[in-house]
Amino acid sequence: MQMNLKTNHSIISQVENKFIKTNIPDIQVGDSIEIGVLIQEGNKERVQISEGVVISKNNAQLNTTITIRKVLQNIGVEKVYLVHSPRITSITIKRRSKVRKAKLYYLRQRSGKATRLKQKFY
């Protein structure tokens, strides 16, 4: 039984490696990014670009997700994206910020200028 689990795990990882994207930039928590997502409207497809600050990242090989937060009309909007999804066409990093935490959930309680993050120059 133990041997069977190891072979199943290796088979799954081989299949997943085919779908992992290689053209993704190194996304870190605190980055301000623009992400282009394919949206289907009727029989047409278009790319919708959304932007925001990455407040969390969950590394899990093919299932890597990022959570993006942006304030629109005084309402905080958060969206979780699968990084390796075929629906994601482009990811561009607008600016990097200096952060000391792995998850920036404290930004949810802040508003206005209190949500600013210090820019990282490298």
MODELLER restraints for C-alpha pairs under 7 A, 6 or more apart:
rsr = mdl.restraints
at = mdl.atoms
rsr.add(forms.Gaussian(group=physical.xy_distance, feature=features.Distance(at['CA:16:A'], at['CA:62:A']), mean=6.22, stdev=0.5))
rsr.add(forms.Gaussian(group=physical.xy_distance, feature=features.Distance(at['CA:20:A'], at['CA:62:A']), mean=5.86, stdev=0.5))
rsr.add(forms.Gaussian(group=physical.xy_distance, feature=features.Distance(at['CA:20:A'], at['CA:84:A']), mean=5.83, stdev=0.5))
rsr.add(forms.Gaussian(group=physical.xy_distance, feature=features.Distance(at['CA:21:A'], at['CA:84:A']), mean=5.69, stdev=0.5))
rsr.add(forms.Gaussian(group=physical.xy_distance, feature=features.Distance(at['CA:24:A'], at['CA:91:A']), mean=6.84, stdev=0.5))
rsr.add(forms.Gaussian(group=physical.xy_distance, feature=features.Distance(at['CA:29:A'], at['CA:54:A']), mean=5.20, stdev=0.5))
rsr.add(forms.Gaussian(group=physical.xy_distance, feature=features.Distance(at['CA:29:A'], at['CA:55:A']), mean=5.64, stdev=0.5))
rsr.add(forms.Gaussian(group=physical.xy_distance, feature=features.Distance(at['CA:29:A'], at['CA:56:A']), mean=5.78, stdev=0.5))
rsr.add(forms.Gaussian(group=physical.xy_distance, feature=features.Distance(at['CA:29:A'], at['CA:57:A']), mean=6.53, stdev=0.5))
rsr.add(forms.Gaussian(group=physical.xy_distance, feature=features.Distance(at['CA:29:A'], at['CA:102:A']), mean=6.54, stdev=0.5))
rsr.add(forms.Gaussian(group=physical.xy_distance, feature=features.Distance(at['CA:30:A'], at['CA:53:A']), mean=5.98, stdev=0.5))
rsr.add(forms.Gaussian(group=physical.xy_distance, feature=features.Distance(at['CA:30:A'], at['CA:54:A']), mean=5.32, stdev=0.5))
rsr.add(forms.Gaussian(group=physical.xy_distance, feature=features.Distance(at['CA:30:A'], at['CA:55:A']), mean=6.14, stdev=0.5))
rsr.add(forms.Gaussian(group=physical.xy_distance, feature=features.Distance(at['CA:30:A'], at['CA:96:A']), mean=6.37, stdev=0.5))
rsr.add(forms.Gaussian(group=physical.xy_distance, feature=features.Distance(at['CA:30:A'], at['CA:97:A']), mean=5.16, stdev=0.5))
rsr.add(forms.Gaussian(group=physical.xy_distance, feature=features.Distance(at['CA:30:A'], at['CA:98:A']), mean=6.94, stdev=0.5))
rsr.add(forms.Gaussian(group=physical.xy_distance, feature=features.Distance(at['CA:30:A'], at['CA:99:A']), mean=6.23, stdev=0.5))
rsr.add(forms.Gaussian(group=physical.xy_distance, feature=features.Distance(at['CA:31:A'], at['CA:53:A']), mean=5.64, stdev=0.5))
rsr.add(forms.Gaussian(group=physical.xy_distance, feature=features.Distance(at['CA:31:A'], at['CA:54:A']), mean=5.54, stdev=0.5))
rsr.add(forms.Gaussian(group=physical.xy_distance, feature=features.Distance(at['CA:31:A'], at['CA:93:A']), mean=6.69, stdev=0.5))
rsr.add(forms.Gaussian(group=physical.xy_distance, feature=features.Distance(at['CA:31:A'], at['CA:95:A']), mean=5.84, stdev=0.5))
rsr.add(forms.Gaussian(group=physical.xy_distance, feature=features.Distance(at['CA:31:A'], at['CA:96:A']), mean=4.47, stdev=0.5))
rsr.add(forms.Gaussian(group=physical.xy_distance, feature=features.Distance(at['CA:31:A'], at['CA:97:A']), mean=5.77, stdev=0.5))
rsr.add(forms.Gaussian(group=physical.xy_distance, feature=features.Distance(at['CA:32:A'], at['CA:52:A']), mean=5.48, stdev=0.5))
rsr.add(forms.Gaussian(group=physical.xy_distance, feature=features.Distance(at['CA:32:A'], at['CA:53:A']), mean=4.40, stdev=0.5))
rsr.add(forms.Gaussian(group=physical.xy_distance, feature=features.Distance(at['CA:32:A'], at['CA:54:A']), mean=6.41, stdev=0.5))
rsr.add(forms.Gaussian(group=physical.xy_distance, feature=features.Distance(at['CA:32:A'], at['CA:93:A']), mean=6.07, stdev=0.5))
rsr.add(forms.Gaussian(group=physical.xy_distance, feature=features.Distance(at['CA:32:A'], at['CA:94:A']), mean=5.41, stdev=0.5))
rsr.add(forms.Gaussian(group=physical.xy_distance, feature=features.Distance(at['CA:32:A'], at['CA:95:A']), mean=5.27, stdev=0.5))
rsr.add(forms.Gaussian(group=physical.xy_distance, feature=features.Distance(at['CA:32:A'], at['CA:96:A']), mean=6.35, stdev=0.5))
rsr.add(forms.Gaussian(group=physical.xy_distance, feature=features.Distance(at['CA:33:A'], at['CA:51:A']), mean=5.56, stdev=0.5))
rsr.add(forms.Gaussian(group=physical.xy_distance, feature=features.Distance(at['CA:33:A'], at['CA:52:A']), mean=5.81, stdev=0.5))
rsr.add(forms.Gaussian(group=physical.xy_distance, feature=features.Distance(at['CA:33:A'], at['CA:53:A']), mean=6.38, stdev=0.5))
rsr.add(forms.Gaussian(group=physical.xy_distance, feature=features.Distance(at['CA:33:A'], at['CA:91:A']), mean=6.87, stdev=0.5))
rsr.add(forms.Gaussian(group=physical.xy_distance, feature=features.Distance(at['CA:33:A'], at['CA:92:A']), mean=5.59, stdev=0.5))
rsr.add(forms.Gaussian(group=physical.xy_distance, feature=features.Distance(at['CA:33:A'], at['CA:93:A']), mean=4.39, stdev=0.5))
rsr.add(forms.Gaussian(group=physical.xy_distance, feature=features.Distance(at['CA:33:A'], at['CA:94:A']), mean=5.26, stdev=0.5))
rsr.add(forms.Gaussian(group=physical.xy_distance, feature=features.Distance(at['CA:34:A'], at['CA:49:A']), mean=6.42, stdev=0.5))
rsr.add(forms.Gaussian(group=physical.xy_distance, feature=features.Distance(at['CA:34:A'], at['CA:50:A']), mean=5.69, stdev=0.5))
rsr.add(forms.Gaussian(group=physical.xy_distance, feature=features.Distance(at['CA:34:A'], at['CA:51:A']), mean=4.25, stdev=0.5))
rsr.add(forms.Gaussian(group=physical.xy_distance, feature=features.Distance(at['CA:34:A'], at['CA:52:A']), mean=6.83, stdev=0.5))
rsr.add(forms.Gaussian(group=physical.xy_distance, feature=features.Distance(at['CA:34:A'], at['CA:91:A']), mean=5.79, stdev=0.5))
rsr.add(forms.Gaussian(group=physical.xy_distance, feature=features.Distance(at['CA:34:A'], at['CA:92:A']), mean=5.27, stdev=0.5))
rsr.add(forms.Gaussian(group=physical.xy_distance, feature=features.Distance(at['CA:34:A'], at['CA:93:A']), mean=6.46, stdev=0.5))
rsr.add(forms.Gaussian(group=physical.xy_distance, feature=features.Distance(at['CA:35:A'], at['CA:49:A']), mean=5.50, stdev=0.5))
rsr.add(forms.Gaussian(group=physical.xy_distance, feature=features.Distance(at['CA:35:A'], at['CA:50:A']), mean=5.49, stdev=0.5))
rsr.add(forms.Gaussian(group=physical.xy_distance, feature=features.Distance(at['CA:35:A'], at['CA:51:A']), mean=6.15, stdev=0.5))
rsr.add(forms.Gaussian(group=physical.xy_distance, feature=features.Distance(at['CA:35:A'], at['CA:90:A']), mean=5.73, stdev=0.5))
rsr.add(forms.Gaussian(group=physical.xy_distance, feature=features.Distance(at['CA:35:A'], at['CA:91:A']), mean=4.54, stdev=0.5))
rsr.add(forms.Gaussian(group=physical.xy_distance, feature=features.Distance(at['CA:35:A'], at['CA:92:A']), mean=6.53, stdev=0.5))
rsr.add(forms.Gaussian(group=physical.xy_distance, feature=features.Distance(at['CA:36:A'], at['CA:47:A']), mean=5.86, stdev=0.5))
rsr.add(forms.Gaussian(group=physical.xy_distance, feature=features.Distance(at['CA:36:A'], at['CA:48:A']), mean=5.52, stdev=0.5))
rsr.add(forms.Gaussian(group=physical.xy_distance, feature=features.Distance(at['CA:36:A'], at['CA:49:A']), mean=4.31, stdev=0.5))
rsr.add(forms.Gaussian(group=physical.xy_distance, feature=features.Distance(at['CA:36:A'], at['CA:50:A']), mean=6.53, stdev=0.5))
rsr.add(forms.Gaussian(group=physical.xy_distance, feature=features.Distance(at['CA:36:A'], at['CA:88:A']), mean=5.84, stdev=0.5))
rsr.add(forms.Gaussian(group=physical.xy_distance, feature=features.Distance(at['CA:36:A'], at['CA:89:A']), mean=5.37, stdev=0.5))
rsr.add(forms.Gaussian(group=physical.xy_distance, feature=features.Distance(at['CA:36:A'], at['CA:90:A']), mean=4.97, stdev=0.5))
rsr.add(forms.Gaussian(group=physical.xy_distance, feature=features.Distance(at['CA:36:A'], at['CA:91:A']), mean=6.40, stdev=0.5))
rsr.add(forms.Gaussian(group=physical.xy_distance, feature=features.Distance(at['CA:37:A'], at['CA:47:A']), mean=5.33, stdev=0.5))
rsr.add(forms.Gaussian(group=physical.xy_distance, feature=features.Distance(at['CA:37:A'], at['CA:48:A']), mean=5.28, stdev=0.5))
rsr.add(forms.Gaussian(group=physical.xy_distance, feature=features.Distance(at['CA:37:A'], at['CA:49:A']), mean=6.29, stdev=0.5))
rsr.add(forms.Gaussian(group=physical.xy_distance, feature=features.Distance(at['CA:37:A'], at['CA:87:A']), mean=5.66, stdev=0.5))
rsr.add(forms.Gaussian(group=physical.xy_distance, feature=features.Distance(at['CA:37:A'], at['CA:88:A']), mean=4.56, stdev=0.5))
rsr.add(forms.Gaussian(group=physical.xy_distance, feature=features.Distance(at['CA:37:A'], at['CA:89:A']), mean=5.82, stdev=0.5))
rsr.add(forms.Gaussian(group=physical.xy_distance, feature=features.Distance(at['CA:38:A'], at['CA:45:A']), mean=6.48, stdev=0.5))
rsr.add(forms.Gaussian(group=physical.xy_distance, feature=features.Distance(at['CA:38:A'], at['CA:46:A']), mean=5.62, stdev=0.5))
rsr.add(forms.Gaussian(group=physical.xy_distance, feature=features.Distance(at['CA:38:A'], at['CA:47:A']), mean=4.53, stdev=0.5))
rsr.add(forms.Gaussian(group=physical.xy_distance, feature=features.Distance(at['CA:38:A'], at['CA:48:A']), mean=6.34, stdev=0.5))
rsr.add(forms.Gaussian(group=physical.xy_distance, feature=features.Distance(at['CA:38:A'], at['CA:87:A']), mean=5.13, stdev=0.5))
rsr.add(forms.Gaussian(group=physical.xy_distance, feature=features.Distance(at['CA:38:A'], at['CA:88:A']), mean=6.28, stdev=0.5))
rsr.add(forms.Gaussian(group=physical.xy_distance, feature=features.Distance(at['CA:38:A'], at['CA:89:A']), mean=6.77, stdev=0.5))
rsr.add(forms.Gaussian(group=physical.xy_distance, feature=features.Distance(at['CA:39:A'], at['CA:45:A']), mean=5.59, stdev=0.5))
rsr.add(forms.Gaussian(group=physical.xy_distance, feature=features.Distance(at['CA:39:A'], at['CA:46:A']), mean=5.42, stdev=0.5))
rsr.add(forms.Gaussian(group=physical.xy_distance, feature=features.Distance(at['CA:39:A'], at['CA:47:A']), mean=6.00, stdev=0.5))
rsr.add(forms.Gaussian(group=physical.xy_distance, feature=features.Distance(at['CA:39:A'], at['CA:48:A']), mean=6.57, stdev=0.5))
rsr.add(forms.Gaussian(group=physical.xy_distance, feature=features.Distance(at['CA:40:A'], at['CA:46:A']), mean=6.54, stdev=0.5))
rsr.add(forms.Gaussian(group=physical.xy_distance, feature=features.Distance(at['CA:52:A'], at['CA:68:A']), mean=5.48, stdev=0.5))
rsr.add(forms.Gaussian(group=physical.xy_distance, feature=features.Distance(at['CA:52:A'], at['CA:69:A']), mean=5.20, stdev=0.5))
rsr.add(forms.Gaussian(group=physical.xy_distance, feature=features.Distance(at['CA:52:A'], at['CA:70:A']), mean=4.80, stdev=0.5))
rsr.add(forms.Gaussian(group=physical.xy_distance, feature=features.Distance(at['CA:53:A'], at['CA:68:A']), mean=5.32, stdev=0.5))
rsr.add(forms.Gaussian(group=physical.xy_distance, feature=features.Distance(at['CA:53:A'], at['CA:69:A']), mean=5.30, stdev=0.5))
rsr.add(forms.Gaussian(group=physical.xy_distance, feature=features.Distance(at['CA:53:A'], at['CA:70:A']), mean=6.61, stdev=0.5))
rsr.add(forms.Gaussian(group=physical.xy_distance, feature=features.Distance(at['CA:54:A'], at['CA:66:A']), mean=6.57, stdev=0.5))
rsr.add(forms.Gaussian(group=physical.xy_distance, feature=features.Distance(at['CA:54:A'], at['CA:67:A']), mean=5.66, stdev=0.5))
rsr.add(forms.Gaussian(group=physical.xy_distance, feature=features.Distance(at['CA:54:A'], at['CA:68:A']), mean=4.56, stdev=0.5))
rsr.add(forms.Gaussian(group=physical.xy_distance, feature=features.Distance(at['CA:54:A'], at['CA:69:A']), mean=6.49, stdev=0.5))
rsr.add(forms.Gaussian(group=physical.xy_distance, feature=features.Distance(at['CA:55:A'], at['CA:67:A']), mean=5.77, stdev=0.5))
rsr.add(forms.Gaussian(group=physical.xy_distance, feature=features.Distance(at['CA:55:A'], at['CA:68:A']), mean=5.98, stdev=0.5))
rsr.add(forms.Gaussian(group=physical.xy_distance, feature=features.Distance(at['CA:55:A'], at['CA:69:A']), mean=6.62, stdev=0.5))
rsr.add(forms.Gaussian(group=physical.xy_distance, feature=features.Distance(at['CA:55:A'], at['CA:103:A']), mean=5.68, stdev=0.5))
rsr.add(forms.Gaussian(group=physical.xy_distance, feature=features.Distance(at['CA:55:A'], at['CA:104:A']), mean=4.69, stdev=0.5))
rsr.add(forms.Gaussian(group=physical.xy_distance, feature=features.Distance(at['CA:55:A'], at['CA:105:A']), mean=6.48, stdev=0.5))
rsr.add(forms.Gaussian(group=physical.xy_distance, feature=features.Distance(at['CA:56:A'], at['CA:66:A']), mean=5.77, stdev=0.5))
rsr.add(forms.Gaussian(group=physical.xy_distance, feature=features.Distance(at['CA:56:A'], at['CA:67:A']), mean=5.25, stdev=0.5))
rsr.add(forms.Gaussian(group=physical.xy_distance, feature=features.Distance(at['CA:56:A'], at['CA:102:A']), mean=6.82, stdev=0.5))
rsr.add(forms.Gaussian(group=physical.xy_distance, feature=features.Distance(at['CA:56:A'], at['CA:103:A']), mean=4.89, stdev=0.5))
rsr.add(forms.Gaussian(group=physical.xy_distance, feature=features.Distance(at['CA:56:A'], at['CA:104:A']), mean=6.49, stdev=0.5))
rsr.add(forms.Gaussian(group=physical.xy_distance, feature=features.Distance(at['CA:57:A'], at['CA:65:A']), mean=5.82, stdev=0.5))
rsr.add(forms.Gaussian(group=physical.xy_distance, feature=features.Distance(at['CA:57:A'], at['CA:66:A']), mean=4.45, stdev=0.5))
rsr.add(forms.Gaussian(group=physical.xy_distance, feature=features.Distance(at['CA:57:A'], at['CA:67:A']), mean=6.44, stdev=0.5))
rsr.add(forms.Gaussian(group=physical.xy_distance, feature=features.Distance(at['CA:58:A'], at['CA:64:A']), mean=5.49, stdev=0.5))
rsr.add(forms.Gaussian(group=physical.xy_distance, feature=features.Distance(at['CA:58:A'], at['CA:65:A']), mean=5.17, stdev=0.5))
rsr.add(forms.Gaussian(group=physical.xy_distance, feature=features.Distance(at['CA:58:A'], at['CA:66:A']), mean=6.34, stdev=0.5))
rsr.add(forms.Gaussian(group=physical.xy_distance, feature=features.Distance(at['CA:59:A'], at['CA:65:A']), mean=6.75, stdev=0.5))
rsr.add(forms.Gaussian(group=physical.xy_distance, feature=features.Distance(at['CA:62:A'], at['CA:84:A']), mean=6.24, stdev=0.5))
rsr.add(forms.Gaussian(group=physical.xy_distance, feature=features.Distance(at['CA:63:A'], at['CA:82:A']), mean=6.46, stdev=0.5))
rsr.add(forms.Gaussian(group=physical.xy_distance, feature=features.Distance(at['CA:64:A'], at['CA:82:A']), mean=5.98, stdev=0.5))
rsr.add(forms.Gaussian(group=physical.xy_distance, feature=features.Distance(at['CA:64:A'], at['CA:83:A']), mean=5.82, stdev=0.5))
rsr.add(forms.Gaussian(group=physical.xy_distance, feature=features.Distance(at['CA:65:A'], at['CA:80:A']), mean=6.55, stdev=0.5))
rsr.add(forms.Gaussian(group=physical.xy_distance, feature=features.Distance(at['CA:65:A'], at['CA:81:A']), mean=5.46, stdev=0.5))
rsr.add(forms.Gaussian(group=physical.xy_distance, feature=features.Distance(at['CA:65:A'], at['CA:82:A']), mean=4.55, stdev=0.5))
rsr.add(forms.Gaussian(group=physical.xy_distance, feature=features.Distance(at['CA:65:A'], at['CA:83:A']), mean=5.58, stdev=0.5))
rsr.add(forms.Gaussian(group=physical.xy_distance, feature=features.Distance(at['CA:66:A'], at['CA:80:A']), mean=5.68, stdev=0.5))
rsr.add(forms.Gaussian(group=physical.xy_distance, feature=features.Distance(at['CA:66:A'], at['CA:81:A']), mean=5.46, stdev=0.5))
rsr.add(forms.Gaussian(group=physical.xy_distance, feature=features.Distance(at['CA:66:A'], at['CA:82:A']), mean=6.76, stdev=0.5))
rsr.add(forms.Gaussian(group=physical.xy_distance, feature=features.Distance(at['CA:66:A'], at['CA:83:A']), mean=6.90, stdev=0.5))
rsr.add(forms.Gaussian(group=physical.xy_distance, feature=features.Distance(at['CA:67:A'], at['CA:78:A']), mean=6.58, stdev=0.5))
rsr.add(forms.Gaussian(group=physical.xy_distance, feature=features.Distance(at['CA:67:A'], at['CA:79:A']), mean=5.59, stdev=0.5))
rsr.add(forms.Gaussian(group=physical.xy_distance, feature=features.Distance(at['CA:67:A'], at['CA:80:A']), mean=4.37, stdev=0.5))
rsr.add(forms.Gaussian(group=physical.xy_distance, feature=features.Distance(at['CA:67:A'], at['CA:81:A']), mean=6.40, stdev=0.5))
rsr.add(forms.Gaussian(group=physical.xy_distance, feature=features.Distance(at['CA:68:A'], at['CA:78:A']), mean=5.47, stdev=0.5))
rsr.add(forms.Gaussian(group=physical.xy_distance, feature=features.Distance(at['CA:68:A'], at['CA:79:A']), mean=5.38, stdev=0.5))
rsr.add(forms.Gaussian(group=physical.xy_distance, feature=features.Distance(at['CA:68:A'], at['CA:80:A']), mean=6.41, stdev=0.5))
rsr.add(forms.Gaussian(group=physical.xy_distance, feature=features.Distance(at['CA:69:A'], at['CA:76:A']), mean=6.90, stdev=0.5))
rsr.add(forms.Gaussian(group=physical.xy_distance, feature=features.Distance(at['CA:69:A'], at['CA:77:A']), mean=5.63, stdev=0.5))
rsr.add(forms.Gaussian(group=physical.xy_distance, feature=features.Distance(at['CA:69:A'], at['CA:78:A']), mean=4.40, stdev=0.5))
rsr.add(forms.Gaussian(group=physical.xy_distance, feature=features.Distance(at['CA:69:A'], at['CA:79:A']), mean=6.69, stdev=0.5))
rsr.add(forms.Gaussian(group=physical.xy_distance, feature=features.Distance(at['CA:70:A'], at['CA:76:A']), mean=5.87, stdev=0.5))
rsr.add(forms.Gaussian(group=physical.xy_distance, feature=features.Distance(at['CA:70:A'], at['CA:77:A']), mean=5.37, stdev=0.5))
rsr.add(forms.Gaussian(group=physical.xy_distance, feature=features.Distance(at['CA:70:A'], at['CA:78:A']), mean=6.57, stdev=0.5))
rsr.add(forms.Gaussian(group=physical.xy_distance, feature=features.Distance(at['CA:71:A'], at['CA:77:A']), mean=5.86, stdev=0.5))
rsr.add(forms.Gaussian(group=physical.xy_distance, feature=features.Distance(at['CA:96:A'], at['CA:119:A']), mean=5.89, stdev=0.5))
rsr.add(forms.Gaussian(group=physical.xy_distance, feature=features.Distance(at['CA:96:A'], at['CA:120:A']), mean=5.45, stdev=0.5))
rsr.add(forms.Gaussian(group=physical.xy_distance, feature=features.Distance(at['CA:97:A'], at['CA:117:A']), mean=5.89, stdev=0.5))
rsr.add(forms.Gaussian(group=physical.xy_distance, feature=features.Distance(at['CA:97:A'], at['CA:118:A']), mean=5.41, stdev=0.5))
rsr.add(forms.Gaussian(group=physical.xy_distance, feature=features.Distance(at['CA:97:A'], at['CA:119:A']), mean=4.24, stdev=0.5))
rsr.add(forms.Gaussian(group=physical.xy_distance, feature=features.Distance(at['CA:97:A'], at['CA:120:A']), mean=4.74, stdev=0.5))
rsr.add(forms.Gaussian(group=physical.xy_distance, feature=features.Distance(at['CA:98:A'], at['CA:117:A']), mean=6.96, stdev=0.5))
rsr.add(forms.Gaussian(group=physical.xy_distance, feature=features.Distance(at['CA:98:A'], at['CA:118:A']), mean=5.57, stdev=0.5))
rsr.add(forms.Gaussian(group=physical.xy_distance, feature=features.Distance(at['CA:98:A'], at['CA:119:A']), mean=5.86, stdev=0.5))
rsr.add(forms.Gaussian(group=physical.xy_distance, feature=features.Distance(at['CA:98:A'], at['CA:120:A']), mean=5.06, stdev=0.5))
rsr.add(forms.Gaussian(group=physical.xy_distance, feature=features.Distance(at['CA:107:A'], at['CA:115:A']), mean=5.93, stdev=0.5))
